[in-house]
Structure formats: structure tokens, C-alpha cells
Amino acid sequence: MLSDILPTGFECGVLNGKVQPGNTVAIVGAGPIGLAALLTAQFYSPASIMMIDLDENRLAVAKKFGATATVNSNNGDTVAKIMQMTGGRGVDTAIEAVGIPATFELCQKIVAPGGTIANIGVHGLKVDLHLELLWDRNLTITTRLVDTVSTPMLLKVLQSKKLDASKLITHRFKLDSVLEAYEAFSHAAETRTLKVIIEV
């Protein structure tokens, strides 16, 4: 958890996203990285954290982890819902935690003037940047590869019990069942897998 998930969500999402007290935050993608961003965004007491995903199970987990609202993006009205929740303004921080063109485009549509898009997702395909719509909106777009500079602080937070990373673990397997673990993880939607622990 401390070698990747928590520092990635925190550094690339929360810190780069400039999350501050009273902000509105939308996290697009409720996988382990998005959920880590959700857990660590709460360090800064934003007014609201909206989690957006296609998977109802992961949205339910996000609600348990502290999301103030969840939006299932399968319905095609995600932008309208986010705008309704923010009084038509959009969010101060949009954290992209998936890495596909549709999710980055969604972030461009829901970020408020003066806001920040913090890209965490690893993009393997071309993504359009809609400057024709964004040129006058004073936005910041950030990218980053985690360098784990925050790990010592996160370790202290875990030790103090202010953050429980074990909540991200949904499945445990013995080493001789490692193929079953990969199978569970590769069908995460059906098996409701977030993070798998291999016990030796």
C-alpha cells in the first residue's frame, strides 16, 4: 500500500490537484488508486468529494470510505449530475484515476473555472485536449509519476490509526493459490476485488 497505491493517489491526485479545505473534488475512477485519492483527500477537509465510476459495488465502497456523493457514469448524464451538485459551477479539482480518453474528457467537462485537473491514469491512447472550450477558464492540468516522497508521512498516518489502508484489501490467497488470485483480480467486477494479498 505504501510503495504505490497511497502515495500515487495522494501525490498525483490530491497534492497535484491542490485539494484544499472547502473545495469540491470529483474523483473519476473508484479503483484502488481512486479510492486511495479519496482516503487521502480527506486530510484537507474538502466540502465534498464525489466519486464517479461504472461499478455500483465500487461506488458503495467509496461511500463507506467517505465520498459525500457517488455518480454512476453508465447513465450518460454524469456531467449534468455534477453540475447540479455544484450549482452549475463544476468542481475545483477533478482527479482522473482511470487512464482512458473518456475519463479525461469527462474531467475537462466538469472542472470549474480556475480549477485543476490532476491526471493519475496511465494513458495508452491519444486523448484530446479541448482548448477550444477551455482556453479562457484559467485551468491547471497536472501530470506526475509517483516518487513516494510522501511515504514517510503516510507511514506515520497509518501508525497513528488515522488511516486504515487494510480497507482496500478485499481478498487473501496463499502462495500456492496465486493463479486463483490473478483470476480474481482479472475479473474484478464480478469478484468485487480491490487489492489482493498473497500470504506466504
Buried (B, 14 or more C-beta within 10 A) or exposed (E): BBEBBBBBBBBBBBBBBBBEEEBBBBBBBBBBBBBBBBBBBBBBEBEBBBBBBBBEBBBBBBBEBEBBBBBBBEEEEBBEBBBEBBEEBBBBBBBBBBBBBEBBBBBBBBBBEEBBBBBBBEBEEEBEEEEEEBEEBEBBBBEBEBEBEBBEEBEEBBEEEEBEBEBBBBBEBEEEBEEEBEEBBEEBEEBBBBBBEBEE
